[in-house]
Structure formats: C-alpha cells, structure tokens
Amino acid sequence: MKFLIGLLTLVVVIAGVCVFLSLPWQGLVVLLVLLGAWMLLTRRGQQAAQVTGIGVSTLGQRLGSSAVIVVGIAGVVGVLVAMLAMANGYSETLRRSGGNDTAIVMRGASASEVSSVLGHDATVVIEQAPGIAKDEAGKPISSPELVVAANLPMKGGDPEQDVGSVTVRGVSDMAWKLRTNAKIIAGRKFTPGLRELVVGKGAQRQYEGIDVDRELKLGNQTWKVVGIFESNDAMESELWGDADVVGSTYRPNGSNSRSSVFVRLTGADAFEPFKASLSSDPRLQVDVDTTANYFGKQSEGTTKMITVIGIVVGAIMAIGAVFGALNTMFAAVATRAREIATLRAIGFRGVPVVVAIMLETMLLALIGGALGGLVAWLIFNGYTASTMTAGTTGQLMFTFNVAPSVLWTGIKWALAIGFIGGLYPALRAARLPVTTALRES
C-alpha cells in the first residue's frame, strides 16, 4: 500500500512539475500572489512565514551544504541555457532572413533552393505576376537567383584539410533593392559580367583569405573579392556574385537557369493573389511561399534537435541535482529535528513546516538558477558559431542569443528541481512524531 501511495505521489509530482514548466511568467506571478495572500491572511500561512524566517536565518550556519544545492542547480541551468541560446540564435538568424512582404518561388515539390531549378522562361513569367512591388523606374523588384556550393579553407586551420562549404549566390542588382538590410561596409558592389564577389561579414570571419582585393579560386576560376556586406541574417554567411557569371561557371549547359525567384510584394496582403496567379498559370509548376515561412521551416529541424539535446542533457544533470538537494535537505531536517519538534509541540501544524522547508529549498534553487543563467549569459550571449543548415549548400554563421525567454526557462527548471528536492524532506519533517524527533536529536 505504501508503495502505491509513493508511486501515486511521484506521478502527481511529475505531472505538477510538467505543468509548472509550461507556465508563462504571468502564471508564476499569480502563484506568488496567492502564496503571499495565504501567508498574510491565514494562521497557517503566518506560521509558515515564521518557520521560513527561522530556516533562512540559519542558512549561514549551513553554508557548505547549501552551496551543494546552489552549485548543482547552477550547473544544470547554465548548460540548459547555453543549449537553448544556441537554438534560439540559430532560428532567429534564419527568421530575420525573411518577412511576410517578400516571397520565394521555386520549382514544384522542391524542399529548398538547392533542389530547385527554374528555366529562364519561368523566371520571366514569375516577374510579370500581380502583387510585385516596383522600383522608382517601374521595374518589378524581383531577383532570380542561383545557389551553388564552393569549398574554402577555414580560418585558423590547415588549408589543405580544414575546408568548409560556403554558399555562393548568383544575384542581380535588384537583389539589393529586394534586401534593403544588406549594406556594403567595405569596398564596393560587384560589377555585372565580371568574376567579382561581395562577401558576407559572417563568411569573412569564418573562411581564410576573404578580404577586399583578395582573389579566390572558385569553380576552377579566379574571382576577386571587391566588397564586404552585412545584413544581420543568414545571407551574411554567403558569397554573392553576378548570376550570369556564376551560372556560366557552375552550370555551363544551363547558365540561364536559376534556383529560385525572390520578389518584394506591395504588402503582406498581396501574397495570396500573387500565389494564386502563379499556381493557376499552366506554364508553371512552382511552389510559392513567404520568405518568413520558408526560412522558418529551414530552421525547424536543427532547432528542434538542439533543443532536444539540451533538454536531455539538462534532465540528466537535473536528476543529479535533485539527489544532491534531497541529501542536503534530509541532512538539514535531521540537524533541525529538535527545532521542528519544538515548533510542532507548541502548536505549529504540519503544513507550515512543509511549506517552510519547500520555500527554503526553492530559495536556494532560485539563487542557483540565477547564478547559472548569469554565467551562461556572460559566456555565451553573442558567442559566434556555425553549422550546416538544412536545405542549403554551406555553413550558417549565427550568434548565441540568451533571450529573456531562455533565462525564464532556466529559472523554471531551477525552481522545479528545488521543488522536488525539498518535497520529500519536508514531508518527512511534517510526519515525524514529536517524541521521535526529540529522541533522535
């Protein structure tokens, strides 16, 4: 019977923790308000406040054992926040690459630009579709683009062995009007018809020998780097050149073909008419999507993988932290047995004792969570990394983003660990008979 009760308690605790971990910050505020009202307005709540005050005042005398909880939980939160910051930074970089007022058109059933091929006739038809914004000269802001891969030596490595894949994007002058966030920060734009490149700031940081006026060997041809651009999105990891020249180098038998067509729409509400026009055109077999949705899909797989890894690693470490908290709090309860028994003897009920020990443990957990989040923020926020991106030909440079939502998740994990670590010692303290507690102490 005791086993079944214990098992049921464990299931209820786990379910409660899962619900707590899904709470927004407003939910925690509501819980704190209710707890505060209970402690102020009820007799048992006032008793819990008094016992909590006594326990907190003696933390200095138990500094070593308390540090076990703080450090253990800080480690869990630090690792979890770092992994979530990686996933968050990766997805944010890709999301910034698109918007609801721009669209991408690819060959039908293509998962990404890499697997898409559009002929010249198709790109001409796409540019004539309704809903596309016009520039000051009345030309549609449409950019047929070609995406290919190239290998370049990584910075700080062996030029022969440490080679990475980079995306080379063939574009036209209209690409700059389409992507208004892309700005030249050094040098100049490439000249149409010449083997010239402008390089994203992220790619410059990652690959060796990418500087203005340097020459690169791509596709058995020599190219000259004439400019560096920044865009604060995934495009910063790419090399841009004239689409016709890139096509003649990498697709000599189909130099007029393109991977995709990007367009700027007159507004977000123009997307559906634009998509309907292309989908109903018998000359075309294409898929149409907003760039916000397209780049969001590209980030989903990797983001989920990083998040799952972070949660699994965090959960494994959390189990260790829970056992550390259990041992520490059981020891604390044992050393305070006479004190707890005295309180029980003079009229303090079991519930205030449980709440007091729980609050004491969760306070230590909160300190550990805040410490772990702070360390992760100091070390990883803005840290630059790179990875292969689904649906592309090269590596994506991105920065870790320790956003408030990530820190909030870490704090919730810390409080959950503190809750579990303090619950069973608190229940034992509340159930311990007064005579037994006095005799054991």
Order of alpha helices (4+ residues) and beta strands (2+ residues): alpha-alpha-alpha-alpha-beta-alpha-beta-beta-alpha-beta-beta-alpha-beta-beta-beta-alpha-beta-alpha-beta-alpha-alpha-alpha-beta-beta-alpha-alpha
